């Protein structure tokens, strides 16, 4: 079940990258992609425990809110994660909202929505071909972290999932 | 209003509700700033770097392939030389010692013919299969159509 969700997330991320990030360059800019998809992306002084939110109100474009206090790499992942929530939504509700809080299981929980959003964010920010290419070129996880502008933890997760972890 | 249910990630639903209200309030009050973004064109240099790496990998592969072909070609030519020497020695012994060069016409024709065929065969193998056309096409027989 989880692997099926992850596969769907990877496919959706690859599809969105092909459409909204045509040059295939890294680091991928999730804010640019989100805007290309018609979302508004803002920084906000959210509560300390809040990573980000996806909010859609009647008559307004969906908005991704990112905690302005977070480090840049965290902001990028949050944006990609919220974008994953938006992609996942199949209904056409005029109003919806998703809030992501920091939690002990934020990265490893089994809630399908979160599994999808996390995998989507990982695949969007760290596209498999680029990761494999740079890994084959001898870059270690720290160098890859710098190239892809993600957290080291996120990069290590990605490498592990791709079977590229030493 | 559709709200993504909490659960599974160790987060308190009440806390989540409060965070959601807080986020909405900030949005309504306009207490937000547009997130900065870069265009993909700004990051073109990295694309070029990846392309350069790709070319490097292809170059390394081509080098390996060339070395392999050189090895094959070397061994094939050596075997050909040995084969020719051996065949000629045997033929000479047969002609000189066995028949005193009173050979039937058929034997001479077959010997000459076999030598030529052997040379042509080796040259064909080397030129067609060791050095195929750049587009990858080789002279392979086409399968009969339907």
Interface residues (C-beta under 8 A of the other chain):
Chain A: X21 X22 X23 X24 X25 X26 X27 X29 X31 X32 X35 X40 X41 X42 X43 X44 X45 X46 X47 X49 X50 X53 X55 X57 X63 X65 X66 X68 X75 X79 X85 X91 X93 X95 X96 X97 X98 X99 X101 X103 X104 X105 X106 X109 X110 X111 X113 X114 X130 X133 X134 X136 X137 X147
Chain B: X1 X2 X3 X4 X5 X7 X8 X9 X10 X11 X15 X16 X18 X19 X20 X22 X23 X24 X26 X27 X31 X32 X33 X34 X35 X36 X37 X38 X39 X40 X41 X43 X44 X45 X46 X47 X50 X53 X54 X57
